[in-house]
Amino acid sequence: MAKFYNSYSDYLKNKYGYKIYKVGVSAGFSCPHRDSITGKGGCVFCDELGSVAAYLRTNESMYKRNSEYEEKTLDKAVPDDLLDIKNQIKRAKTFLINRYKAEHFSLYFQSFSNTYGRIDLLKKKYDYGLSFGSWDELIISTRPDCLDDEKLMLISSYKNYLKDVCIELGLQSGSDRILKLMNRGHDVNTYMTYAEKVKNYGLSLCTHIMIGFPTESKKDLDLTIDAINNSQPDFIKIHNLNIVKDTILYQDYINGKIRAPSVDEYLNDLVYVLRRISEKIVLQRLICETPSHRLASPRNFPDKNSFIKMLDSYMEKNMYTQGDLLK
């Protein structure tokens, strides 16, 4: 099948000649926006798990992708202490090797804001994780308002012995109006400032955006497209709106104030974005996959592979490609 967009799998094949598997760890970091002292309640779509990797949520292992939605709340899945990083890495690598025959790995500090802390603590956790096994890459997920030059200098020092070091920045929207509704706690300008700094330090940049937030218009999408094209990330992760229990957004959902976009609505908006962003940007993710028992809405969204087939078919039928409408 023809290539309609710049996929992550193709990128890995072209750059390394092999696939690299991400080992996601929860290193006990929190988020300045959720902190009980400095925070303002957190983003309205974020729950207590903070994007913990699926293979680390051992207390959810009994659930399947098509499990019924449950109202009960599970305890936090992963301990926060430093020593547990070793156990998480071992568990993750065992899973990836057994399931995918994985041989090459990226250490991925995934949950919450992984630059939120003193510089000595950050270095201690990064070094500790990297001490277990051989790594091709280091990936650190964080917020644009949780970086500074000292932290970026530390992170860039790992380039000396890794093939790539990447910062993942959560933008979510290029519209300050939408960011305010999301209760993100930062504006677009803060993202643009630190996106530029990340690249100036010679680090790879991956930007997270969300499509389909309530009241989002084409004008808002255009602002997101502008932010992406102007900041020129190496990668982006795009996800549809998932309404998850134990979030502020969930309360609006059960009160009938909002809804999640349908598959067709999201597909149309996703293609709208893809056709207007640079063809050089690598797409790492195209949908959000919240465990079904925690997902209030949408309940009828296809799995990742099925959705990718829908997207490919749609773009092939209409002869669309990434960036074909880029001005």
C-alpha positions as CSV (number, residue, x, y, z in Angstrom):
1,M,0.0,0.0,0.0
2,A,1.2,3.5,-0.7
3,K,2.5,5.7,2.1
4,F,0.0,8.5,2.9
5,Y,1.8,9.8,6.0
6,N,5.2,9.7,7.7
7,S,4.8,6.7,10.1
8,Y,7.0,6.0,13.1
9,S,7.6,2.4,12.0
10,D,9.0,3.6,8.7
11,Y,11.1,6.2,10.6
12,L,12.7,3.5,12.8
13,K,13.3,1.2,9.9
14,N,15.0,4.0,7.9
15,K,17.1,5.3,10.8
16,Y,18.2,2.2,12.6
17,G,17.2,-0.7,10.3
18,Y,15.3,-2.3,13.3
19,K,12.4,-1.6,15.6
20,I,12.9,0.0,19.0
21,Y,10.5,-0.7,21.8
22,K,9.7,1.8,24.5
23,V,10.0,0.7,28.1
24,G,7.7,3.1,29.9
25,V,8.4,3.7,33.6
26,S,6.6,5.6,36.3
27,A,9.4,7.2,38.3
28,G,7.4,8.8,41.1
29,F,7.1,12.3,39.5
30,S,4.1,14.4,39.9
31,C,2.9,17.4,38.0
32,P,3.2,21.1,39.1
33,H,-0.4,21.6,37.9
34,R,-1.7,18.8,40.2
35,D,0.6,19.5,43.2
36,S,-1.4,20.0,46.4
37,I,0.6,23.2,47.1
38,T,1.3,24.8,43.8
39,G,-1.3,23.2,41.5
40,K,-4.6,24.3,40.2
41,G,-6.5,21.0,39.9
42,G,-4.8,19.4,37.0
43,C,-5.9,19.1,33.4
44,V,-9.6,18.3,33.1
45,F,-8.9,15.1,31.1
46,C,-6.1,13.6,33.3
47,D,-6.8,10.9,35.8
48,E,-4.7,9.7,38.7
49,L,-2.7,7.1,36.6
50,G,-1.0,9.8,34.5
51,S,-0.5,7.6,31.4
52,V,1.1,4.7,33.2
53,A,2.1,2.0,30.7
54,A,-0.4,-0.9,30.3
55,Y,2.0,-3.6,31.2
56,L,2.7,-1.9,34.5
57,R,-0.9,-1.8,35.6
58,T,-0.8,-5.3,37.1
59,N,-3.9,-4.7,39.2
60,E,-5.8,-4.3,35.9
61,S,-4.6,-7.5,34.3
62,M,-7.9,-9.2,34.5
63,Y,-9.5,-6.7,32.1
64,K,-9.7,-7.1,28.3
65,R,-10.0,-4.5,25.6
66,N,-13.7,-5.1,25.3
67,S,-14.3,-5.1,29.1
68,E,-17.4,-3.4,30.3
69,Y,-17.1,0.1,31.8
70,E,-16.9,0.1,35.6
71,E,-17.6,2.9,38.0
72,K,-15.3,1.6,40.7
73,T,-11.9,3.2,41.1
74,L,-8.7,1.1,41.2
75,D,-5.8,1.9,43.4
76,K,-2.8,3.6,41.8
77,A,-1.0,0.9,39.8
78,V,2.7,1.6,40.3
79,P,4.7,2.3,43.5
80,D,6.5,5.7,43.6
81,D,9.7,4.8,45.2
82,L,13.0,5.0,43.3
83,L,13.9,1.3,43.7
84,D,10.8,0.2,41.9
85,I,12.2,1.6,38.6
86,K,14.3,-1.5,38.4
87,N,11.3,-3.8,38.8
88,Q,9.3,-1.9,36.3
89,I,12.1,-2.1,33.7
90,K,12.4,-5.9,34.3
91,R,8.6,-6.4,34.0
92,A,8.4,-4.3,30.9
93,K,11.3,-5.9,29.1
94,T,10.0,-9.4,29.9
95,F,6.6,-8.5,28.4
96,L,8.1,-6.9,25.3
97,I,10.6,-9.8,24.7
98,N,7.9,-12.5,25.2
99,R,5.3,-10.8,23.1
100,Y,7.3,-9.1,20.3
101,K,10.8,-10.7,20.5
102,A,12.1,-7.2,21.2
103,E,15.9,-6.7,21.2
104,H,16.3,-2.9,21.2
105,F,14.8,-0.5,23.7
106,S,14.2,3.1,24.6
107,L,13.9,4.1,28.3
108,Y,10.7,6.2,28.5
109,F,10.0,8.3,31.6
110,Q,6.3,8.4,30.8
111,S,4.0,9.2,33.7
112,F,3.2,12.8,34.6
113,S,5.9,15.5,34.4
114,N,9.3,13.9,34.4
115,T,11.3,17.1,34.8
116,Y,9.3,18.2,37.9
117,G,11.9,18.1,40.7
118,R,15.3,19.2,41.8
119,I,18.1,18.7,39.3
120,D,20.0,16.3,41.5
121,L,16.8,14.1,41.9
122,L,16.2,14.2,38.1
123,K,19.8,13.0,37.4
124,K,19.6,10.3,40.1
125,K,16.4,8.8,38.5
126,Y,17.6,9.1,34.9
127,D,21.0,7.5,35.8
128,Y,19.4,4.8,37.8
129,G,17.0,3.8,35.0
130,L,19.8,3.9,32.4
131,S,22.0,1.7,34.5
132,F,19.8,-1.4,33.9
133,G,20.6,-2.9,30.5
134,S,21.5,-1.5,27.1
135,W,19.5,1.4,25.7
136,D,19.3,3.0,22.3
137,E,17.3,6.0,23.3
138,L,16.1,8.1,26.3
139,I,12.6,9.7,26.1
140,I,11.4,12.1,28.8
141,S,7.8,13.3,28.8
142,T,7.0,16.6,30.5
143,R,5.2,19.9,30.3
144,P,6.5,23.1,28.6
145,D,6.3,25.0,31.9
146,C,8.4,22.4,33.7
147,L,11.7,23.0,31.9
148,D,14.6,25.3,32.2
149,D,18.2,25.6,30.8
150,E,19.7,23.6,33.7
151,K,17.4,20.7,33.1
152,L,17.8,20.8,29.4
153,M,21.6,20.8,29.8
154,L,21.4,17.7,32.0
155,I,19.2,15.9,29.6
156,S,21.3,16.8,26.6
157,S,24.4,15.3,28.3
158,Y,22.9,11.9,27.7
159,K,23.4,12.3,24.0
160,N,27.1,11.4,24.5
161,Y,26.3,7.7,24.7
162,L,22.7,7.2,23.4
163,K,21.6,7.2,19.8
164,D,18.8,9.7,20.5
165,V,17.4,11.7,23.4
166,C,13.9,13.0,23.1
167,I,11.7,15.4,25.0
168,E,8.0,14.9,24.8
169,L,6.1,18.2,25.3
170,G,2.4,18.2,26.0
171,L,0.9,21.1,23.9
172,Q,-2.6,19.6,23.4
173,S,-3.9,22.6,21.5
174,G,-2.5,25.6,19.7
175,S,-5.5,27.6,20.9
176,D,-5.2,29.5,24.2
177,R,-9.0,29.4,24.5
178,I,-9.0,25.6,24.4
179,L,-6.0,25.4,26.7
180,K,-7.9,27.5,29.2
181,L,-10.9,25.2,29.0
182,M,-8.6,22.2,29.4
183,N,-7.2,23.9,32.5
184,R,-3.7,23.2,31.1
185,G,-2.0,25.8,33.3
186,H,0.2,27.1,30.4
187,D,-0.3,29.0,27.2
188,V,0.8,28.4,23.6
189,N,3.7,30.9,23.9
190,T,5.3,28.8,26.7
191,Y,5.2,25.7,24.5
192,M,6.7,27.6,21.6
193,T,9.5,29.0,23.8
194,Y,10.5,25.6,25.1
195,A,10.0,23.7,21.9
196,E,12.7,26.0,20.4
197,K,15.0,25.5,23.4
198,V,14.7,21.7,23.2
199,K,15.8,21.8,19.6
200,N,18.6,24.4,20.4
201,Y,20.0,21.8,22.8
202,G,20.2,19.3,20.1
203,L,17.4,17.1,21.5
204,S,14.6,15.5,19.5
205,L,11.1,17.0,20.1
206,C,7.9,15.1,20.2
207,T,4.7,17.2,20.6
208,H,1.4,15.9,22.0
209,I,-1.9,17.2,20.7
210,M,-5.5,16.4,21.2
211,I,-8.3,16.6,18.6
212,G,-12.0,16.9,19.5
213,F,-12.0,18.8,22.7
214,P,-15.5,20.2,23.4
215,T,-16.2,23.5,21.5
216,E,-13.1,23.1,19.4
217,S,-13.6,24.7,16.0
218,K,-11.8,24.6,12.7
219,K,-10.2,27.9,13.7
220,D,-8.8,26.2,16.9
221,L,-7.5,23.4,14.7
222,D,-5.8,25.8,12.4
223,L,-4.1,27.4,15.4
224,T,-2.9,23.9,16.5
225,I,-1.6,23.3,12.9
226,D,0.2,26.6,13.0
227,A,1.8,25.8,16.3
228,I,3.0,22.4,15.0
229,N,4.4,23.8,11.7
230,N,6.1,26.8,13.4
231,S,7.7,24.7,16.2
232,Q,8.8,21.9,13.7
233,P,8.8,18.9,16.1
234,D,10.5,15.8,14.9
235,F,7.5,13.7,16.0
236,I,3.9,14.3,17.1
237,K,1.4,12.2,19.0
238,I,-2.2,12.8,18.2
239,H,-5.1,11.5,20.2
240,N,-8.8,11.7,20.2
241,L,-10.7,12.9,23.2
242,N,-11.2,10.1,25.8
243,I,-13.5,10.8,28.7
244,V,-12.2,8.9,31.7
245,K,-13.7,8.4,35.1
246,D,-12.1,10.2,38.0
247,T,-11.5,13.3,35.9
248,I,-13.1,16.7,35.9
249,L,-14.2,16.2,32.3
250,Y,-16.1,13.1,33.4
251,Q,-18.4,15.1,35.6
252,D,-19.4,17.3,32.6
253,Y,-20.1,14.1,30.6
254,I,-22.4,12.4,33.1
255,N,-24.2,15.7,33.5
256,G,-24.9,15.7,29.7
257,K,-22.8,18.9,29.0
258,I,-20.3,17.3,26.6
259,R,-19.7,14.3,24.4
260,A,-16.8,12.6,22.8
261,P,-16.5,12.9,19.0
262,S,-17.6,10.0,16.9
263,V,-15.2,7.9,14.8
264,D,-16.2,9.7,11.6
265,E,-15.8,13.1,13.3
266,Y,-12.4,12.3,14.6
267,L,-11.3,10.8,11.3
268,N,-12.3,13.9,9.3
269,D,-10.6,16.2,11.8
270,L,-7.4,14.1,11.9
271,V,-7.2,14.1,8.1
272,Y,-7.7,17.8,8.1
273,V,-4.7,18.2,10.4
274,L,-2.5,15.7,8.6
275,R,-3.0,17.3,5.2
276,R,-1.8,20.7,6.6
277,I,1.3,19.7,8.6
278,S,4.8,19.2,7.3
279,E,5.4,15.9,5.6
280,K,8.7,15.7,7.5
281,I,7.0,15.3,10.9
282,V,6.9,11.7,12.0
283,L,3.6,10.4,13.4
284,Q,4.1,8.4,16.5
285,R,0.5,8.0,17.6
286,L,-2.9,8.6,16.0
287,I,-5.4,7.6,18.6
288,C,-5.7,7.3,22.4
289,E,-6.2,3.9,23.9
290,T,-7.6,4.1,27.4
291,P,-8.4,0.7,29.0
292,S,-12.0,0.0,28.3
293,H,-13.1,-0.5,31.9
294,R,-12.0,3.1,32.7
295,L,-13.3,4.6,29.4
296,A,-16.7,6.3,29.8
297,S,-16.7,7.6,26.2
298,P,-16.4,6.9,23.3
299,R,-17.4,3.3,23.8
300,N,-17.6,2.2,20.2
301,F,-14.2,3.4,19.0
302,P,-12.2,0.8,17.0
303,D,-8.8,-0.5,18.2
304,K,-5.6,1.0,16.9
305,N,-5.1,-1.4,14.0
306,S,-8.7,-1.2,12.8
307,F,-8.5,2.6,12.9
308,I,-5.3,2.8,11.0
309,K,-6.9,0.6,8.3
310,M,-9.8,3.1,8.1
311,L,-7.4,6.0,7.9
312,D,-5.3,4.5,5.2
313,S,-8.4,3.5,3.2
314,Y,-9.9,7.0,3.5
315,M,-6.7,8.7,2.4
316,E,-6.1,6.3,-0.5
317,K,-9.7,6.7,-1.7
318,N,-9.4,10.5,-1.7
319,M,-5.8,10.6,-2.8
320,Y,-4.7,12.6,0.3
321,T,-1.2,12.7,1.7
322,Q,0.4,14.3,4.7
323,G,1.2,17.9,3.9
324,D,-0.6,18.1,0.5
325,L,-2.4,21.2,1.6
326,L,0.5,22.8,3.4
327,K,0.8,26.4,2.3
